[in-house]
Each structure stands twice: as structure tokens, then as C-alpha cells.
Amino acid sequence: MTWANPQWLWLLLLLIPLIGYHTWSLWRTRIPSLTFSDTSNFSDLSGNWRTYGIYLPPLLQWIAFALVVCAMARPQYQNTTVERNAEGIDIVLTLDISTSMKAEDLKPNRLEAAKNVAADFIDQRVSDRIGLVLFARQSFTAVPPTLDYELLNRLLGEVEMGVVEDGTAIGMGIATAVNRLKESRAESRVIILLTDGQNNSGEIDPVTAADLAVSQDIKIYTIGAGTRGTAPYPVQDPIFGNRYQNIEVNIDEEMLTEIATMTGGSYFRATDTERLEEIYGQINELEKTEIEEIIYTDYQDLYPRFLLPGILLLVLSIITDRFVFRNAME
């Protein structure tokens, strides 16, 4: 409930002097006194109910005054309806799950960092269908484009290496993502490809796959995940147990840049987890969904619920004062 004219509520402060005046008047004029040499004989006499009724009219008047003031402040019930229209974007996250993603130059490792940042990206989207394609030597669709972000995040969290033969088939990953988006009628269709290596397997060359994306008017953002130089990589040694060795970081930046440029996207290099978060933030801003909101507000006046009882109580106070308790002490 809201108040259309809340300034009238200040009048309620007048109740303080009104109550004080009525109380003083009652004690001064309504309660007569008699002089007796001894009043002990009257101590057990029961009072007449009408003598106590003299307090009722002013009490009713105070309540009536408060109700009328509330009515003047125009209490209203506010019912707001929001109509939201959004032209969503169809996005396919295409993620490299080759064993090189175990490298720990991104924390806790490349794959886990990519999953965590992608989950945050998904949570920031509104009305966009988002899918997930995974690739190593082969590629497959883990989740087709969907609005069920809870399902998408749950399946993204379960992604792990080793479910397909090891390798890096970037072209196959792009082709699978294009195949998922080619039937889409969304105004904008986007592939976000993250890899940490060079294309070394698959039947489709990455540039050829990018040509397919161009023919379908699909934009590709490419991300190279990995530091420059060497990165710590965990290995299982039969003698010394778990240990780390430094491996060369070889990302085909030229090819990833060409793919992005061909399709109207951009190439980014994520050398650490913080930079990866920044990249997804940039893509989030570049591919912003336009949301149009129309807000309808309906107001229902509630002042009759205060005004009518106030008037009735005022009339009742006059009747009781003039006719019921007028001669209460006579």
C-alpha cells in the first residue's frame, strides 16, 4: 500500500493536543464533587456504567479523526505489471577438452578456469539460448542451445578430459557449433571458441569451418588460453608420484585471429584466469541483448475503507454524547 498525499498524515500530530484537551475537560467539567463529613459508607457502592461511558465519545472522535486524516492521505493499492520483450542471441560455447588443458598457468587449471568463467558468463545472460560443444580429436554437442541455464551449468560442471580420444580438432569443433546454429532464427548467432593449442586432427580445416560460419552469418570469438613461454603441467611419475614439468605453450594465434576476423568477431589471449574473466566480460558487453520493458501500474484507491468508518464513528460519538451519556452524572 502507498499514499498519494502522505503530507496529510502530519495532521495526526494534532491528536496529541486534542487528547490532552479532552482529558483535561473531562476531569474539570464532567466529574462533580460532593462534600461529606465521612465517605467511608460509599466505598462499597457500585458505579453506574453510564458514568464510565463519558469517556467513549471523545475516544470515538479521536479514532474518527485519525481515520479521516488517513483517507485524506489517499491510501492506494499499487499493482505493477512488467512486460518484457527481448530478442535473444543464440550462443554456442565451444570448449577444448584435450589433455593439454590440465596445464596450471590458469588456476586451478585451464579447463576448470574455463568452466568457472563460462558459468559466470551464462549467469549474466538474459533470454539467450546457449549451447555447449566440446572437442578434442572429435567434437560433439554436450548441450544444444537452451534457455535452461540450470541444466547447462550443471552439465558444464561435469565436463572432464578423457571422454574422447586426445587431440585438438579446432575445425571439427567449429563445424559442430555451426551445425547447431544454422537452423536458428535468432537475429544474432555467436560461437565462443576456447582452445590452448594448434589444430592437429579432424577432417575439417579450421579456416574451412570458418567459411561455413561466414555463409551462415555466424560470428566467432576465439580465445587462446595459456601463458607465454612455458606452463607447469602435472604428470604422474611411477617413482616420484605427482610432479610438474614445464611444457611449451603453442597457440596458433595467427589462425585464431584469421577465423575471428573472417566472421566479424575478435581474437583474445588469456594468459591467466583474471584475463580470461575480462575477456568474457568484454564479449558479454559486445553481444548485449536488447531488452525492452513496458511497466503498467494500476492504482486502486482505498480511502473509502478509512473515510466511511471515520464518518460512522463521528456520528456515533455525537449520538452517544448528546443522548446516551448526556445526563450520566446528573
C-alpha positions in Angstrom: 0.0 0.0 0.0 1.2 3.5 -0.8 0.0 7.0 0.0 -0.9 9.5 -2.8 -0.8 12.5 -0.4 1.3 11.5 2.6 1.7 15.1 3.7 -1.8 15.0 5.2 -0.6 12.4 7.7 1.2 15.2 9.6 -2.3 16.2 10.9 -2.2 13.1 13.1 0.1 15.1 15.4 -3.0 17.2 16.3 -4.2 14.2 18.2 -1.7 15.0 21.0 -3.3 18.4 22.0 -6.8 17.1 21.3 -6.4 14.1 23.6 -4.8 16.4 26.2 -7.6 18.9 26.0 -10.4 16.3 26.1 -8.8 14.6 29.1 -8.5 17.9 31.0 -12.1 18.9 30.1 -13.5 15.7 31.4 -11.7 15.9 34.7 -12.7 19.5 35.1 -16.3 19.6 34.0 -17.7 16.0 33.9 -16.7 14.8 37.3 -18.7 16.6 40.1 -17.8 16.6 43.7 -19.8 16.3 46.9 -18.7 17.2 50.3 -19.4 14.7 53.1 -18.1 14.6 56.6 -17.3 10.9 56.1 -17.4 9.0 52.8 -16.5 5.6 54.1 -20.1 4.4 53.8 -20.0 5.0 49.9 -16.8 2.9 49.3 -18.7 -0.3 48.5 -21.2 1.3 46.2 -21.0 0.1 42.5 -20.7 2.7 39.9 -23.3 3.3 37.2 -22.0 2.1 33.7 -23.1 5.4 32.2 -20.7 7.3 34.4 -17.8 5.4 32.7 -19.4 6.0 29.3 -18.4 9.6 29.3 -15.0 8.6 28.0 -16.5 6.8 25.0 -17.5 9.9 22.8 -14.0 11.5 22.8 -12.4 8.1 22.2 -14.6 7.6 19.1 -13.8 11.2 18.0 -10.1 10.6 18.2 -10.4 7.4 16.2 -12.7 9.1 13.6 -10.2 12.0 13.3 -7.3 9.5 12.6 -9.4 7.6 10.0 -10.5 10.8 8.2 -6.8 12.0 8.0 -5.7 8.7 6.6 -8.5 8.9 4.0 -7.3 12.4 3.1 -3.8 11.0 2.5 -5.3 8.7 -0.1 -4.1 5.2 0.6 -3.7 3.2 -2.6 -3.0 -0.4 -3.6 -0.4 -0.5 -6.3 -0.4 -3.3 -8.8 2.6 -3.3 -11.2 2.9 -5.5 -14.3 6.1 -5.6 -16.2 6.0 -6.7 -19.9 9.5 -7.6 -21.1 10.4 -8.1 -24.7 13.9 -9.4 -25.6 15.4 -10.5 -28.9 17.7 -13.2 -27.6 21.1 -14.2 -29.1 21.9 -17.8 -29.8 25.4 -18.6 -28.4 27.4 -21.9 -28.6 30.3 -22.2 -26.2 32.9 -24.4 -27.9 35.5 -25.7 -25.4 38.7 -27.6 -25.9 38.9 -30.6 -23.6 42.3 -32.0 -24.8 44.7 -33.2 -22.1 46.9 -30.1 -22.5 44.0 -28.2 -20.7 45.5 -29.7 -17.5 48.2 -27.1 -17.5 48.1 -24.9 -14.5 49.1 -21.5 -15.8 45.4 -20.7 -15.3 44.1 -21.6 -11.9 43.3 -24.2 -10.8 44.0 -25.4 -14.4 43.0 -24.3 -17.9 39.9 -26.4 -18.1 38.5 -25.6 -14.6 39.2 -21.9 -15.1 37.4 -22.0 -18.5 34.4 -23.8 -16.9 34.1 -21.4 -14.0 34.3 -18.3 -16.1 31.9 -19.7 -18.7 29.4 -20.4 -15.8 29.6 -16.8 -14.7 29.0 -15.7 -18.3 25.9 -17.9 -18.5 24.5 -16.4 -15.3 24.8 -12.9 -16.7 22.8 -13.6 -19.9 19.0 -12.9 -20.3 16.8 -14.5 -22.9 19.7 -16.0 -24.8 19.8 -19.6 -25.9 23.2 -21.0 -25.0 24.6 -24.4 -26.1 27.8 -26.3 -25.3 30.1 -28.1 -27.8 33.2 -30.0 -26.6 36.1 -31.1 -28.8 39.4 -33.0 -28.6 40.2 -35.3 -31.5 36.5 -35.5 -32.2 33.7 -33.0 -31.4 30.2 -33.4 -30.0 27.3 -31.4 -28.7 27.1 -31.6 -24.9 24.1 -29.3 -24.7 22.1 -27.9 -27.6 21.2 -24.2 -27.4 18.7 -23.9 -24.5 17.2 -21.4 -22.1 17.6 -23.9 -19.2 20.7 -22.3 -17.7 20.5 -24.5 -14.6 20.8 -27.6 -16.7 23.5 -26.0 -18.8 25.6 -25.1 -15.8 25.1 -28.5 -14.2 26.4 -30.3 -17.3 29.2 -27.7 -17.8 30.3 -28.5 -14.3 30.5 -32.2 -15.2 32.8 -31.7 -18.2 36.1 -33.5 -17.9 39.0 -34.6 -20.1 39.3 -38.1 -21.5 35.8 -38.7 -22.7 37.0 -38.7 -26.3 40.4 -39.5 -27.9 43.0 -36.9 -27.2 43.9 -34.3 -29.9 42.9 -30.8 -30.9 40.3 -30.7 -33.8 39.5 -27.0 -33.8 37.9 -27.2 -37.3 35.6 -30.0 -36.1 34.6 -28.0 -33.0 33.7 -25.0 -35.2 31.8 -27.2 -37.7 29.7 -28.8 -34.9 28.9 -25.4 -33.4 27.9 -24.1 -36.9 25.7 -27.1 -37.4 23.9 -26.3 -34.1 23.3 -22.7 -35.1 22.4 -22.9 -38.8 18.7 -23.5 -38.2 18.5 -20.8 -35.6 16.3 -17.8 -36.4 17.9 -15.5 -33.8 18.9 -12.1 -35.1 22.5 -12.7 -33.8 24.3 -16.1 -33.7 27.7 -16.4 -31.9 30.3 -19.0 -31.3 32.8 -18.5 -28.5 35.7 -20.9 -29.1 38.3 -21.5 -26.4 41.5 -23.6 -27.1 45.0 -23.8 -25.8 46.8 -25.3 -28.8 47.0 -25.9 -32.5 44.8 -27.8 -34.9 46.3 -31.2 -35.2 43.4 -33.5 -36.1 40.0 -33.7 -37.6 38.6 -33.9 -41.2 37.8 -30.2 -41.4 40.4 -27.4 -41.5 39.6 -24.5 -39.1 39.6 -21.9 -41.9 37.2 -24.0 -44.0 34.9 -24.4 -40.9 35.1 -20.6 -40.5 33.9 -20.3 -44.1 30.9 -22.3 -43.2 30.2 -19.9 -40.3 30.5 -16.9 -42.7 28.0 -18.5 -45.1 25.5 -18.8 -42.2 26.3 -15.3 -40.9 27.6 -16.7 -37.6 30.2 -14.6 -35.7 33.1 -16.4 -33.9 35.0 -15.0 -30.9 38.3 -17.0 -30.4 40.2 -17.3 -27.1 43.7 -18.6 -26.8 44.1 -19.9 -23.2 47.7 -20.1 -21.9 50.6 -18.1 -20.7 53.5 -17.2 -23.0 56.6 -19.4 -22.9 56.2 -22.5 -20.7 53.5 -23.6 -18.3 53.5 -26.1 -15.4 51.9 -29.4 -16.3 51.1 -32.2 -13.8 52.5 -35.6 -14.6 52.2 -39.0 -12.8 55.7 -40.4 -12.2 55.8 -44.1 -11.2 58.7 -43.4 -8.9 58.3 -39.9 -7.6 54.5 -39.7 -7.8 52.8 -36.5 -8.8 55.2 -33.8 -10.1 55.3 -30.9 -12.5 57.2 -30.3 -15.7 57.2 -27.2 -17.9 55.7 -27.6 -21.3 55.9 -25.2 -24.3 52.7 -23.2 -24.9 52.0 -23.3 -28.6 48.8 -21.5 -29.6 48.2 -20.8 -33.3 47.2 -17.2 -32.7 47.5 -16.4 -36.4 44.9 -19.0 -37.3 42.6 -18.0 -34.4 42.9 -14.3 -35.4 42.0 -15.2 -39.1 39.0 -17.1 -38.0 37.7 -14.3 -35.8 38.4 -11.6 -38.5 36.7 -13.6 -41.2 33.4 -13.9 -39.3 33.4 -10.4 -37.8 34.5 -11.5 -34.3 37.6 -10.9 -32.3 40.6 -12.9 -31.0 41.7 -12.7 -27.3 44.6 -14.1 -25.5 44.0 -15.2 -21.9 47.4 -15.6 -20.1 45.8 -16.0 -16.7 42.4 -16.5 -15.0 41.9 -12.8 -14.4 42.4 -12.0 -18.1 40.0 -14.8 -19.1 37.4 -13.2 -16.9 38.0 -9.8 -18.5 37.6 -11.4 -22.0 34.3 -13.0 -21.2 33.2 -9.6 -19.7 34.1 -7.9 -23.0 32.2 -10.4 -25.1 29.3 -10.1 -22.7 29.2 -6.3 -23.4 29.8 -6.7 -27.2 26.9 -9.2 -27.5 24.4 -7.5 -25.4 20.7 -8.5 -25.7 18.3 -5.6 -26.2 15.6 -5.7 -23.6 12.5 -3.6 -23.8 10.4 -3.2 -20.7 6.9 -1.8 -20.5 5.7 -1.2 -17.0 1.9 -0.9 -16.3 0.9 0.3 -12.9 -2.7 0.1 -11.7 -3.7 2.1 -8.6 -6.8 1.2 -6.6 -7.9 3.9 -4.1 -8.5 2.6 -0.6 -9.6 5.8 1.1 -13.3 4.7 1.4 -12.1 2.0 3.8 -10.9 4.7 6.1 -13.4 7.5 5.3 -16.7 5.6 5.9 -15.7 4.1 9.3 -14.4 7.5 10.3 -17.7 9.2 9.5 -19.7 6.4 11.2 -17.6 6.7 14.4 -18.0 10.5 14.3 -21.8 10.2 14.1 -21.8 7.5 16.8 -19.7 9.8 19.1 -22.3 12.6 18.6 -25.2 10.3 19.4 -23.6 8.9 22.5 -22.5 12.2 23.8 -25.8 14.0 23.2 -28.4 11.3 24.0 -26.8 8.3 25.8 -24.4 9.8 28.3 -25.5 13.4 28.5 -27.0 13.1 31.9 -24.8 10.4 33.2 -23.7 12.3 36.2 -26.9 14.1 37.0 
